[in-house]
Amino acid sequence: MLKIEIFPEDTTIQTRTIQGKEGKAPRTIYEQTAYAYLGGKFPVQMKLSLDEGQSAYTAGIYTVHSNSFIVNNYGGLELKRFGMTIEPLELDV
C-alpha cells in the first residue's frame, strides 16, 4: 500500500497561474506538498492537486483512494491523470 505523509508545515495550499494560450483564459492551479514513501531510504516530495475551493489536507498519513484509479483502453490499471484523492491510512497499533 502506498503511504503518503503530510507534515504540519505542509497544510497550506499553494496556488500558481498558468497563462492561457491562443486566447484561452488563464488557469489557476491549487496544490499541496506531500511526501510519498516509494521504498527508498527517504520519502519523495510530491504535489497533490486540489480542486478550487477544496480544503487542504490536514497533517497525517494517507493512502491513495480507490476512486483515483481507472482501467485504460487496454485493460491496464492506471492512476487518473487528474482528480487523485487520498484518504487517511489506518495504522495497525
CNS distance restraints for C-alpha pairs under 8 A (distance, minus, plus):
assign (resid   1 and name CA) (resid  63 and name CA) 7.13 0.50 0.50
assign (resid   2 and name CA) (resid  36 and name CA) 7.32 0.50 0.50
assign (resid   2 and name CA) (resid  37 and name CA) 6.71 0.50 0.50
assign (resid   2 and name CA) (resid  38 and name CA) 7.21 0.50 0.50
assign (resid   2 and name CA) (resid  63 and name CA) 5.64 0.50 0.50
assign (resid   2 and name CA) (resid  64 and name CA) 6.87 0.50 0.50
assign (resid   3 and name CA) (resid  36 and name CA) 6.02 0.50 0.50
assign (resid   3 and name CA) (resid  37 and name CA) 5.52 0.50 0.50
assign (resid   3 and name CA) (resid  38 and name CA) 7.97 0.50 0.50
assign (resid   3 and name CA) (resid  61 and name CA) 6.76 0.50 0.50
assign (resid   3 and name CA) (resid  62 and name CA) 5.90 0.50 0.50
assign (resid   3 and name CA) (resid  63 and name CA) 5.12 0.50 0.50
assign (resid   3 and name CA) (resid  64 and name CA) 7.92 0.50 0.50
assign (resid   3 and name CA) (resid  89 and name CA) 7.66 0.50 0.50
assign (resid   4 and name CA) (resid  34 and name CA) 6.69 0.50 0.50
assign (resid   4 and name CA) (resid  35 and name CA) 5.49 0.50 0.50
assign (resid   4 and name CA) (resid  36 and name CA) 4.49 0.50 0.50
assign (resid   4 and name CA) (resid  37 and name CA) 6.27 0.50 0.50
assign (resid   4 and name CA) (resid  61 and name CA) 5.79 0.50 0.50
assign (resid   4 and name CA) (resid  62 and name CA) 4.97 0.50 0.50
assign (resid   4 and name CA) (resid  63 and name CA) 5.66 0.50 0.50
assign (resid   4 and name CA) (resid  64 and name CA) 7.86 0.50 0.50
assign (resid   5 and name CA) (resid  34 and name CA) 5.79 0.50 0.50
assign (resid   5 and name CA) (resid  35 and name CA) 5.16 0.50 0.50
assign (resid   5 and name CA) (resid  36 and name CA) 6.50 0.50 0.50
assign (resid   5 and name CA) (resid  59 and name CA) 7.40 0.50 0.50
assign (resid   5 and name CA) (resid  60 and name CA) 5.77 0.50 0.50
assign (resid   5 and name CA) (resid  61 and name CA) 4.57 0.50 0.50
assign (resid   5 and name CA) (resid  62 and name CA) 6.06 0.50 0.50
assign (resid   6 and name CA) (resid  10 and name CA) 6.21 0.50 0.50
assign (resid   6 and name CA) (resid  11 and name CA) 7.14 0.50 0.50
assign (resid   6 and name CA) (resid  33 and name CA) 7.19 0.50 0.50
assign (resid   6 and name CA) (resid  34 and name CA) 4.85 0.50 0.50
assign (resid   6 and name CA) (resid  35 and name CA) 6.45 0.50 0.50
assign (resid   6 and name CA) (resid  57 and name CA) 7.64 0.50 0.50
assign (resid   6 and name CA) (resid  58 and name CA) 7.07 0.50 0.50
assign (resid   6 and name CA) (resid  59 and name CA) 4.77 0.50 0.50
assign (resid   6 and name CA) (resid  60 and name CA) 5.34 0.50 0.50
assign (resid   6 and name CA) (resid  61 and name CA) 6.53 0.50 0.50
assign (resid   6 and name CA) (resid  62 and name CA) 7.93 0.50 0.50
assign (resid   7 and name CA) (resid  11 and name CA) 7.04 0.50 0.50
assign (resid   7 and name CA) (resid  34 and name CA) 7.31 0.50 0.50
assign (resid   7 and name CA) (resid  59 and name CA) 5.01 0.50 0.50
assign (resid   7 and name CA) (resid  60 and name CA) 6.62 0.50 0.50
assign (resid   8 and name CA) (resid  58 and name CA) 7.42 0.50 0.50
assign (resid   8 and name CA) (resid  59 and name CA) 4.96 0.50 0.50
assign (resid  10 and name CA) (resid  32 and name CA) 6.87 0.50 0.50
assign (resid  10 and name CA) (resid  33 and name CA) 5.72 0.50 0.50
assign (resid  10 and name CA) (resid  34 and name CA) 7.02 0.50 0.50
assign (resid  10 and name CA) (resid  59 and name CA) 7.44 0.50 0.50
assign (resid  11 and name CA) (resid  32 and name CA) 7.16 0.50 0.50
assign (resid  11 and name CA) (resid  33 and name CA) 7.85 0.50 0.50
assign (resid  11 and name CA) (resid  56 and name CA) 5.99 0.50 0.50
assign (resid  11 and name CA) (resid  57 and name CA) 6.23 0.50 0.50
assign (resid  11 and name CA) (resid  58 and name CA) 5.67 0.50 0.50
assign (resid  11 and name CA) (resid  59 and name CA) 6.28 0.50 0.50
assign (resid  12 and name CA) (resid  32 and name CA) 6.50 0.50 0.50
assign (resid  12 and name CA) (resid  56 and name CA) 6.01 0.50 0.50
assign (resid  13 and name CA) (resid  30 and name CA) 6.38 0.50 0.50
assign (resid  13 and name CA) (resid  31 and name CA) 5.61 0.50 0.50
assign (resid  13 and name CA) (resid  32 and name CA) 5.09 0.50 0.50
assign (resid  13 and name CA) (resid  56 and name CA) 6.00 0.50 0.50
assign (resid  14 and name CA) (resid  30 and name CA) 5.85 0.50 0.50
assign (resid  14 and name CA) (resid  31 and name CA) 5.23 0.50 0.50
assign (resid  14 and name CA) (resid  32 and name CA) 6.08 0.50 0.50
assign (resid  15 and name CA) (resid  28 and name CA) 6.63 0.50 0.50
assign (resid  15 and name CA) (resid  29 and name CA) 5.51 0.50 0.50
assign (resid  15 and name CA) (resid  30 and name CA) 4.70 0.50 0.50
assign (resid  15 and name CA) (resid  31 and name CA) 6.34 0.50 0.50
assign (resid  16 and name CA) (resid  28 and name CA) 5.66 0.50 0.50
assign (resid  16 and name CA) (resid  29 and name CA) 5.28 0.50 0.50
assign (resid  16 and name CA) (resid  30 and name CA) 6.86 0.50 0.50
assign (resid  17 and name CA) (resid  26 and name CA) 6.56 0.50 0.50
assign (resid  17 and name CA) (resid  27 and name CA) 5.54 0.50 0.50
assign (resid  17 and name CA) (resid  28 and name CA) 4.35 0.50 0.50
assign (resid  17 and name CA) (resid  29 and name CA) 6.08 0.50 0.50
assign (resid  18 and name CA) (resid  26 and name CA) 5.58 0.50 0.50
assign (resid  18 and name CA) (resid  27 and name CA) 5.20 0.50 0.50
assign (resid  18 and name CA) (resid  28 and name CA) 6.29 0.50 0.50
assign (resid  18 and name CA) (resid  29 and name CA) 7.52 0.50 0.50
assign (resid  19 and name CA) (resid  25 and name CA) 7.13 0.50 0.50
assign (resid  19 and name CA) (resid  26 and name CA) 4.39 0.50 0.50
assign (resid  19 and name CA) (resid  27 and name CA) 6.54 0.50 0.50
assign (resid  20 and name CA) (resid  24 and name CA) 4.63 0.50 0.50
assign (resid  20 and name CA) (resid  25 and name CA) 4.86 0.50 0.50
assign (resid  20 and name CA) (resid  26 and name CA) 4.31 0.50 0.50
assign (resid  20 and name CA) (resid  27 and name CA) 6.79 0.50 0.50
assign (resid  21 and name CA) (resid  25 and name CA) 7.67 0.50 0.50
assign (resid  29 and name CA) (resid  49 and name CA) 7.55 0.50 0.50
assign (resid  29 and name CA) (resid  50 and name CA) 7.81 0.50 0.50
assign (resid  30 and name CA) (resid  49 and name CA) 5.95 0.50 0.50
assign (resid  30 and name CA) (resid  50 and name CA) 5.21 0.50 0.50
assign (resid  30 and name CA) (resid  51 and name CA) 6.59 0.50 0.50
assign (resid  30 and name CA) (resid  52 and name CA) 6.72 0.50 0.50
assign (resid  31 and name CA) (resid  47 and name CA) 6.01 0.50 0.50
assign (resid  31 and name CA) (resid  48 and name CA) 5.36 0.50 0.50
assign (resid  31 and name CA) (resid  49 and name CA) 4.60 0.50 0.50
assign (resid  31 and name CA) (resid  50 and name CA) 5.52 0.50 0.50
assign (resid  32 and name CA) (resid  47 and name CA) 5.56 0.50 0.50
assign (resid  32 and name CA) (resid  48 and name CA) 5.10 0.50 0.50
assign (resid  32 and name CA) (resid  49 and name CA) 6.68 0.50 0.50
assign (resid  32 and name CA) (resid  50 and name CA) 7.35 0.50 0.50
assign (resid  32 and name CA) (resid  56 and name CA) 7.00 0.50 0.50
assign (resid  32 and name CA) (resid  57 and name CA) 7.96 0.50 0.50
assign (resid  33 and name CA) (resid  45 and name CA) 6.99 0.50 0.50
assign (resid  33 and name CA) (resid  46 and name CA) 5.95 0.50 0.50
assign (resid  33 and name CA) (resid  47 and name CA) 4.81 0.50 0.50
assign (resid  33 and name CA) (resid  48 and name CA) 6.27 0.50 0.50
assign (resid  34 and name CA) (resid  45 and name CA) 5.89 0.50 0.50
assign (resid  34 and name CA) (resid  46 and name CA) 5.36 0.50 0.50
assign (resid  34 and name CA) (resid  47 and name CA) 6.00 0.50 0.50
assign (resid  34 and name CA) (resid  48 and name CA) 6.73 0.50 0.50
assign (resid  35 and name CA) (resid  43 and name CA) 5.56 0.50 0.50
assign (resid  35 and name CA) (resid  44 and name CA) 5.22 0.50 0.50
assign (resid  35 and name CA) (resid  45 and name CA) 4.43 0.50 0.50
assign (resid  35 and name CA) (resid  46 and name CA) 5.62 0.50 0.50
assign (resid  36 and name CA) (resid  43 and name CA) 5.23 0.50 0.50
assign (resid  36 and name CA) (resid  44 and name CA) 5.17 0.50 0.50
assign (resid  36 and name CA) (resid  45 and name CA) 6.46 0.50 0.50
assign (resid  36 and name CA) (resid  46 and name CA) 6.81 0.50 0.50
assign (resid  37 and name CA) (resid  42 and name CA) 7.08 0.50 0.50
assign (resid  37 and name CA) (resid  43 and name CA) 4.48 0.50 0.50
assign (resid  37 and name CA) (resid  44 and name CA) 6.41 0.50 0.50
assign (resid  38 and name CA) (resid  43 and name CA) 6.61 0.50 0.50
assign (resid  38 and name CA) (resid  44 and name CA) 7.22 0.50 0.50
assign (resid  39 and name CA) (resid  43 and name CA) 7.95 0.50 0.50
assign (resid  48 and name CA) (resid  84 and name CA) 7.80 0.50 0.50
assign (resid  49 and name CA) (resid  82 and name CA) 7.68 0.50 0.50
assign (resid  49 and name CA) (resid  83 and name CA) 7.32 0.50 0.50
assign (resid  49 and name CA) (resid  84 and name CA) 7.40 0.50 0.50
assign (resid  50 and name CA) (resid  54 and name CA) 6.16 0.50 0.50
assign (resid  50 and name CA) (resid  56 and name CA) 7.74 0.50 0.50
assign (resid  50 and name CA) (resid  83 and name CA) 7.81 0.50 0.50
assign (resid  60 and name CA) (resid  88 and name CA) 7.28 0.50 0.50
assign (resid  61 and name CA) (resid  88 and name CA) 5.94 0.50 0.50
assign (resid  61 and name CA) (resid  89 and name CA) 5.66 0.50 0.50
assign (resid  62 and name CA) (resid  86 and name CA) 6.06 0.50 0.50
assign (resid  62 and name CA) (resid  87 and name CA) 5.25 0.50 0.50
assign (resid  62 and name CA) (resid  88 and name CA) 4.21 0.50 0.50
assign (resid  62 and name CA) (resid  89 and name CA) 4.55 0.50 0.50
assign (resid  63 and name CA) (resid  86 and name CA) 5.46 0.50 0.50
assign (resid  63 and name CA) (resid  87 and name CA) 5.58 0.50 0.50
assign (resid  63 and name CA) (resid  88 and name CA) 6.36 0.50 0.50
assign (resid  63 and name CA) (resid  89 and name CA) 5.63 0.50 0.50
assign (resid  64 and name CA) (resid  68 and name CA) 6.84 0.50 0.50
assign (resid  64 and name CA) (resid  84 and name CA) 7.38 0.50 0.50
assign (resid  64 and name CA) (resid  85 and name CA) 6.16 0.50 0.50
assign (resid  64 and name CA) (resid  86 and name CA) 4.40 0.50 0.50
assign (resid  64 and name CA) (resid  87 and name CA) 6.30 0.50 0.50
assign (resid  65 and name CA) (resid  84 and name CA) 7.63 0.50 0.50
assign (resid  65 and name CA) (resid  85 and name CA) 5.65 0.50 0.50
assign (resid  65 and name CA) (resid  86 and name CA) 4.89 0.50 0.50
assign (resid  65 and name CA) (resid  87 and name CA) 5.67 0.50 0.50
assign (resid  67 and name CA) (resid  84 and name CA) 7.73 0.50 0.50
assign (resid  67 and name CA) (resid  85 and name CA) 7.42 0.50 0.50
assign (resid  68 and name CA) (resid  79 and name CA) 5.97 0.50 0.50
assign (resid  68 and name CA) (resid  80 and name CA) 5.62 0.50 0.50
assign (resid  68 and name CA) (resid  83 and name CA) 6.67 0.50 0.50
assign (resid  68 and name CA) (resid  84 and name CA) 4.71 0.50 0.50
assign (resid  68 and name CA) (resid  85 and name CA) 5.94 0.50 0.50
assign (resid  69 and name CA) (resid  77 and name CA) 6.79 0.50 0.50
assign (resid  69 and name CA) (resid  78 and name CA) 5.56 0.50 0.50
assign (resid  69 and name CA) (resid  79 and name CA) 4.51 0.50 0.50
assign (resid  69 and name CA) (resid  80 and name CA) 5.43 0.50 0.50
assign (resid  69 and name CA) (resid  84 and name CA) 7.92 0.50 0.50
assign (resid  70 and name CA) (resid  77 and name CA) 5.87 0.50 0.50
assign (resid  70 and name CA) (resid  78 and name CA) 5.38 0.50 0.50
assign (resid  70 and name CA) (resid  79 and name CA) 6.34 0.50 0.50
assign (resid  70 and name CA) (resid  80 and name CA) 6.26 0.50 0.50
assign (resid  71 and name CA) (resid  75 and name CA) 5.58 0.50 0.50
assign (resid  71 and name CA) (resid  76 and name CA) 5.39 0.50 0.50
assign (resid  71 and name CA) (resid  77 and name CA) 4.62 0.50 0.50
assign (resid  71 and name CA) (resid  78 and name CA) 6.07 0.50 0.50
assign (resid  72 and name CA) (resid  76 and name CA) 5.39 0.50 0.50
assign (resid  72 and name CA) (resid  77 and name CA) 6.29 0.50 0.50
assign (resid  72 and name CA) (resid  78 and name CA) 6.57 0.50 0.50
assign (resid  79 and name CA) (resid  84 and name CA) 7.49 0.50 0.50
assign (resid  80 and name CA) (resid  84 and name CA) 6.22 0.50 0.50
